[in-house]
Amino acid sequence: MITIHDVTKKFSDFKAVDHIDLTIPDGEIIGFIGPNGAGKTTTIKMMTGILDIDEGSIELNGIDISKHPIEAKKQFGFVSDDPDVFLRLKGIEYLNFMADIYGVEGQDRKERINYLVKEFEMEKALNDKIISYSHGMRQKIVVMGVLICNPRIWILDEPMTGLDPKSSYKLKQMMKEHANKGNTVFFSTHVLEVAEKLCDKVAIINHGKILYFGTLEDLKSQYGDNDSLEEIFMKVTSDE
């Protein structure tokens, strides 16, 4: 579970995130959607401890990210919107590095690496340096680095960007399986069709404020049962 309480983030006089409240439950996939510059990535960076929180608090499985950052970070895996990390490492070195950080040892490590490498079709690239990878392959290795650790909470910022259709499908199936086991999946996306088909609930943010949080069924009942999420999204953000 993720609990965001009255959280604000300012950059000089600009409020990127403005007193938001969200409770992200276990066992669900939550889509975080909004226009460019709406506050999605800023919120995610506060959730993961990359940015300090100016006001309010964020708890991950009951652990305050500001007060107990190390313990809180053990609760989640994070896929950034920028996969250009540890470019001098080989793919297999990166996976082992992530496994070391999260204490994945022995047979568990071997089985998880073998499973993910096969699922994402990365066998031939594991011994190459990440700097030689295409954008899509870099995205795959970063996603694999999170999944190998099997954290209870997944926080994913535009995780499908750059993935080929097969890998995108695999990741979506894994997200469903993870939530079905009682875990938490929170991800941002610009692809509203993905949110519509995948999410149990959506949170819509614009100008740093949460405009809606709930099920798609309730959202459609408010704005038009026959409209697509894309059409409803335009209505919500235009009304705001």
Salt bridges, closest charged atoms under 4 A:
ASP6 OD1 - HIS19 ND1 2.90
ASP18 OD1 - LYS15 NZ 3.56
ASP18 OD2 - LYS209 NZ 3.83
ASP21 OD1 - HIS5 ND1 3.16
ASP26 OD2 - ARG152 NH2 3.70
GLU28 OE1 - LYS201 NZ 3.47
ASP54 OD1 - LYS9 NZ 3.50
GLU55 OE1 - HIS19 NE2 3.86
GLU71 OE2 - LYS74 NZ 3.16
ASP84 OD1 - ARG138 NH1 2.78
ASP100 OD1 - ARG109 NH2 2.55
GLU105 OE1 - ARG109 NH2 3.99
GLU119 OE1 - LYS170 NZ 3.12
GLU121 OE2 - LYS166 NZ 2.68
GLU158 OE2 - HIS190 ND1 2.65
ASP164 OD2 - LYS140 NZ 3.23
GLU196 OE2 - LYS220 NZ 3.22
ASP227 OD2 - LYS235 NZ 2.49
GLU240 OE1 - HIS207 NE2 3.97
